C-alpha cells in the first residue's frame, strides 16, 4: 500500500449540501437563510459585532501595558565608582556627585575594574560587582527600599501590603 492508495472509510465523507438550486430540492428558495434581514444578505463586514463597538475599536491603539508596581533602578557601574573621590559610596554621595536622581534607587553593576577598597551601600548590587568590591578589599551593604516591606504605590493608589 502506498500513500496515494489511502482512502477515507466508506460513509465517513458526506457530500456538502448544495443550496440555492431551485425549489425542487432541499435548501431551495431562501437557501436556509430565512427571510430577509442581515443574515440573508452577503454584505456583513468582517469584524462586525451586531452594532456593538467592535473589538478592534475597543482595544487601545499602541498603548501597551505599564506595570504600576515596576521598581526602576538608576544604574552605576564600577568604572564610575573608580573615578569618584572618597572611599564611601552611598546614594547620598552619588547624588552629591550628580550621578543619580534625588528619588531614584541605586544599583551597582559590574562593568569596569576597581583598584582601591570602597565601602559601597546601594539598594541593589549585582553578584559580579559585589565580588569585585570584596576582591579589592571593600565592603558591600544592600539597603532596604524606602517603602520598607511594602510595595510602592501604584499611580493614584495608597500603599498596599504584599
Protein Blocks (a to p, Z undefined) as FASTA:
>chain_A
ZZklpccdehkaccdddehiajkbghihjnonagehjklpckbcehiaghpacfklmpcg
hkbpadfkbccdddddfklmmmpgcjbdcfklmmmnopacfkbccdddfedcdfbdcddd
dfbdcfklmmmmmmnopacdddddfkljadcddehiacddZZ
